[in-house]
Every structure is written in structure tokens, then in C-alpha cells.
Amino acid sequence: MSIGLIGIKTGMTRVFDESGASIPVTVINVDSNRISQIKTTERDGYNAIQVAYGKQKESRVGKALLGHYKKSNLEPARGQMEFRVSSIEDEMKVGSDIKVDSFKAGEHVDITGKTLGKGFQGGVKRHHFKTQDATHGNSISHRALGSTGQCQDPGRVFKGKKMPGHLGSVNRTIQNLTIVKVMSEENIMLVKGSIPGHNGSYVVIKHTQKKYTPKEIYSEKELSQETNSDVQSADSKADVQETKPANTPELNTEESASSENIDKKTEE
């Protein structure tokens, strides 16, 4: 039970590890997360931190919620999310910002978001039903469900029957995703793999409840050392190339002087 973050899914890209292997990552922009309320066991019966995220115009916020923000001296937010915590730390105060630094590279997280809405779909796409025969006398029933009713008893269709309907646009959670990199200056987090939601949608990031071994996938320090070594090797090569042309004229003058002495001896 720890405090989480609310971020914006920006899109997907990839990074390369030390061996050159490509790692697909999702870019999450974690910005403007601030504590709007602190709940304690003495007053509310449980410990929790309420986090407000995003920005919103005052004209689009109700009076009750607007008064809640003014009580905390906060600007109207896009929404709120509550995280239950085991204990309230001294650093947690109303109005304080929560940065992306609360998570570290190598940690595992659970990310919740609303899946892509696909509208009204048939049973084949929605529930992965098999299609009927394409030929052999089948007419206009290639992707039909087939029989859905019952006999005279009970004489109805049971609730929960898999049939065509609205697909997507529901909350889903992907567990145990690995954080590849945390960019504190840009308030950006890179998570390995895909997460639910479309680009620009809000997602909730929580510490996973599963057991795992923290392991950093992407290391920037080693890459910087490699680049420094490459620059030093390039500089040394440039110095060698610069010294070679300077020595060649001297060798040529010595060779020409020796050839002139040999010619004089032959003439004598």
C-alpha cells in the first residue's frame, strides 16, 4: 500500500540496451500531481492520500468540488485519485507535488487505463467465435452467431450470453510491468511493453503487489562512458593523422640531399 501517480500516455518508442537489443517502451508523462487531501484513521477510518492531477477551468468544475480545491489552496484539477497507504509520512502535506522520482528504474508497476473503444462489434470479433461455412449452401450467415435461444423450458435467453455488443472502453490493468528509465527533469517515465488506453489518455501507476527482483534494463552511465572512450579514441586518431604529414616533408628533404651527394661523387 503506497502512493501512486497519474500520468498521460504519450505514445510508444524504443531504446537500445548495451548489447544493441531493441526494447519497446511506452512513454508516460507524469505532470502536475499534487496532494489535495489527507485521510487518517482517526478522522476517516483509514489512511489514504488523495491526488489531484491535470488542470481544468473553473467554469467546468462543480461548486462543491471547486470549494474542495479552494479549501486546499489548489487550482482546479482534471480529476482525483485516492491511494491507500499504510502510514502518513511527514513529507506528505496538502498542496505538495508528487514527482516521478518516487519511482525508480528497475521497479515493477501495475498500470490501469481505459481500453480503446471499438464500438458495436459482432460475436466473431468481440468473443472470437468461429465463422460458419463460406460455401456449401450457406447464404448470408457467414459470421452469424447461430442459435441463441432455448427450448420451451425455460423459453428465454439466459443473462450473460455472449452476443454482439459494445466492445472496449473499459478499465483494464496490466500487472508487473518494468520501469526502463525515469527522466526526472522532463517528468517522463519509460515502461517496457504496452499499456491500455489511447495516446493522450490518463493512466494510473501503482507499485505492483507481486514479488519481483529489481533489475535495471537500461543504463545511461555505461553509455556515457562508451561515448567518452569513443571520443578519446577519435581524438588520438586525429592526432596521429596530424603528425604524419608533418614528418613526411623532412623525410623527403633528407632523401633528396642524400641523392644529391651520390650524384656529386659519381661526377668526381
C-alpha positions in Angstrom: 0.0 0.0 0.0 1.9 3.0 -1.3 1.1 6.2 -3.1 0.9 6.1 -6.9 0.9 8.5 -9.8 -1.4 9.6 -12.6 0.2 10.1 -16.0 -0.7 10.7 -19.6 0.1 8.0 -22.2 2.1 9.9 -24.8 3.0 7.0 -27.2 5.4 4.2 -27.8 9.1 4.2 -28.9 12.1 2.0 -28.3 15.5 2.2 -26.6 18.6 0.0 -27.1 20.4 -1.8 -24.3 24.2 -2.5 -24.0 24.1 -5.4 -26.4 22.1 -3.4 -29.0 18.8 -5.2 -28.5 15.7 -3.1 -29.0 13.4 -2.6 -26.0 9.8 -1.4 -26.8 8.7 1.2 -24.3 5.7 3.3 -23.6 6.2 7.0 -22.8 4.2 8.3 -19.8 4.2 12.0 -19.0 3.7 12.4 -15.2 3.0 16.1 -14.6 1.0 18.2 -12.1 0.3 15.6 -9.5 -0.4 17.2 -6.1 -1.9 16.1 -2.8 -5.4 17.5 -2.4 -6.5 15.7 0.8 -5.0 13.5 3.5 -7.3 11.0 5.2 -6.4 9.4 8.6 -7.7 6.6 10.7 -8.7 9.0 13.5 -10.9 11.1 11.3 -11.9 8.9 8.3 -11.3 5.4 9.5 -8.4 4.6 7.1 -5.1 6.2 5.9 -5.2 7.5 2.3 -3.7 10.2 0.1 -6.0 12.0 -2.4 -4.0 13.1 -5.5 -5.3 15.7 -7.9 -4.0 15.6 -11.5 -4.2 17.8 -14.6 -5.7 21.2 -14.9 -9.2 22.3 -15.6 -11.1 25.6 -16.0 -13.2 26.8 -13.0 -16.3 27.0 -15.3 -16.1 23.3 -15.9 -15.9 22.3 -12.2 -18.9 22.0 -9.9 -19.3 24.3 -6.9 -18.8 21.5 -4.4 -15.6 20.3 -6.0 -14.4 23.9 -6.6 -14.8 24.6 -2.8 -12.8 21.5 -2.1 -9.9 22.8 -4.2 -10.1 26.3 -2.7 -10.0 24.8 0.8 -6.7 23.2 -0.1 -5.5 26.3 -2.0 -5.2 24.3 -5.2 -6.1 25.1 -8.8 -9.0 23.1 -10.2 -7.8 19.7 -11.4 -8.9 17.4 -14.2 -9.7 14.7 -11.7 -8.8 13.0 -8.4 -7.5 9.6 -7.4 -7.2 8.1 -3.9 -4.4 5.8 -2.8 -4.5 3.9 0.4 -1.2 4.0 2.4 0.0 2.1 5.4 1.1 5.3 7.2 1.1 9.0 6.7 4.7 10.4 6.4 5.7 13.9 7.5 6.6 14.9 3.9 3.0 14.3 2.8 1.3 17.6 3.1 -1.7 19.1 1.3 -0.5 21.1 -1.8 2.8 19.3 -2.1 3.7 18.0 -5.6 4.5 14.3 -6.2 7.3 13.9 -8.7 8.1 11.0 -11.0 11.2 10.4 -8.7 9.0 8.4 -6.4 9.6 5.5 -8.8 13.0 4.2 -9.8 14.3 2.3 -12.9 14.0 -1.4 -12.5 10.9 -1.4 -10.3 7.7 -3.2 -11.3 4.4 -1.4 -11.5 0.7 -2.1 -12.3 -0.8 0.3 -14.8 -4.6 0.9 -15.1 -6.2 2.6 -18.1 -9.3 2.6 -20.3 -9.0 0.4 -23.3 -9.7 1.6 -26.9 -13.3 1.8 -27.7 -14.2 -0.2 -30.8 -18.0 0.5 -31.0 -20.6 -2.1 -31.8 -19.0 -5.4 -32.9 -20.2 -8.8 -33.8 -19.6 -12.1 -32.0 -16.6 -13.1 -34.1 -14.6 -10.1 -33.2 -16.0 -9.5 -29.7 -15.8 -13.1 -28.4 -13.6 -14.8 -31.0 -16.4 -17.0 -32.3 -15.7 -19.3 -35.3 -17.3 -18.4 -38.6 -19.8 -20.7 -40.4 -19.1 -22.2 -43.8 -18.2 -19.8 -46.6 -19.8 -22.1 -49.2 -21.8 -25.4 -49.3 -25.2 -23.7 -49.4 -24.5 -21.1 -46.7 -26.2 -17.8 -47.6 -25.8 -14.5 -45.7 -24.9 -16.4 -42.5 -21.1 -16.5 -42.7 -20.5 -14.5 -39.4 -23.8 -15.1 -37.7 -24.0 -16.5 -34.2 -26.3 -19.4 -34.9 -28.8 -20.5 -32.3 -29.0 -18.4 -29.2 -32.4 -19.3 -27.7 -33.6 -22.2 -25.5 -36.3 -24.8 -25.8 -39.9 -24.2 -24.5 -38.4 -24.6 -21.0 -37.1 -22.1 -19.9 -38.1 -20.4 -23.2 -35.7 -17.4 -22.9 -32.1 -16.4 -23.3 -30.0 -16.5 -20.2 -28.3 -13.4 -18.9 -24.6 -13.1 -19.8 -25.0 -14.8 -23.2 -22.1 -13.9 -25.5 -23.7 -11.9 -28.2 -22.8 -8.8 -30.4 -22.5 -5.6 -28.5 -20.2 -2.7 -27.4 -16.5 -3.6 -27.4 -13.8 -1.9 -25.5 -13.8 1.4 -23.5 -13.5 -0.5 -20.1 -10.9 -0.2 -17.4 -8.1 -2.8 -17.6 -4.9 -3.3 -15.6 -1.7 -4.8 -16.8 0.4 -6.1 -13.9 4.1 -6.4 -13.3 5.5 -4.0 -15.9 9.1 -3.0 -15.6 10.2 0.7 -15.5 13.0 1.1 -18.0 14.0 4.7 -17.3 12.8 7.7 -15.2 13.5 11.2 -16.6 13.0 13.4 -13.6 13.7 16.7 -15.5 11.2 16.0 -18.2 8.7 14.3 -15.8 8.7 11.3 -18.1 8.7 7.6 -17.3 9.5 4.8 -19.8 7.8 1.5 -19.2 8.6 -1.7 -21.0 5.8 -3.0 -23.2 2.3 -1.7 -24.0 -0.3 -0.3 -21.6 -4.1 0.2 -22.1 -5.6 3.4 -23.5 -5.1 5.7 -26.5 -2.5 8.3 -26.8 -3.4 11.3 -24.5 -5.4 9.2 -22.1 -4.8 9.2 -18.3 -3.4 6.1 -16.7 -2.8 5.2 -13.0 0.6 3.9 -12.0 0.9 1.8 -8.8 3.6 -0.3 -7.2 2.9 -3.9 -8.0 1.9 -6.4 -5.3 3.7 -9.3 -6.9 7.2 -10.4 -5.8 10.0 -9.5 -8.2 13.7 -8.8 -8.3 14.6 -5.2 -9.2 16.8 -5.1 -12.3 17.8 -2.2 -14.4 17.3 -2.8 -18.1 18.7 0.4 -19.5 21.8 2.1 -18.0 22.8 5.6 -19.2 26.1 5.8 -17.3 27.8 3.0 -19.2 26.6 4.5 -22.5 28.2 7.8 -21.5 31.5 6.1 -20.7 31.4 4.4 -24.0 30.8 7.7 -25.8 33.7 9.3 -23.9 36.0 6.4 -24.8 34.9 6.7 -28.5 35.7 10.5 -28.4 39.1 9.9 -26.9 40.0 7.3 -29.5 38.8 9.6 -32.2 40.9 12.4 -30.9 44.0 10.1 -30.7 43.5 9.0 -34.3 43.2 12.7 -35.3 46.5 13.5 -33.6 48.2 10.6 -35.3 46.9 11.8 -38.7 48.1 15.3 -38.0 51.6 14.2 -37.0 52.1 12.0 -40.1 52.0 14.8 -42.7 54.4 16.9 -40.6 57.1 14.2 -40.8 56.8 13.4 -44.5 58.5 16.6 -45.8 61.5 16.1 -43.6 62.0 12.6 -44.9 61.7 13.9 -48.5 64.3 16.6 -47.9 66.7 14.1 -46.4 66.2 11.7 -49.3 66.8 14.5 -51.8 70.0 15.6 -50.0 71.4 12.1 -50.0 70.7 11.6 -53.7 72.5 14.9 -54.5 75.6 13.7 -52.6 75.6 10.4 -54.5 75.4 12.3 -57.8 78.4 14.6 -56.9 80.5 11.5 -56.0 79.7 9.9 -59.3 80.7 13.0 -61.2 84.0 13.2 -59.4 
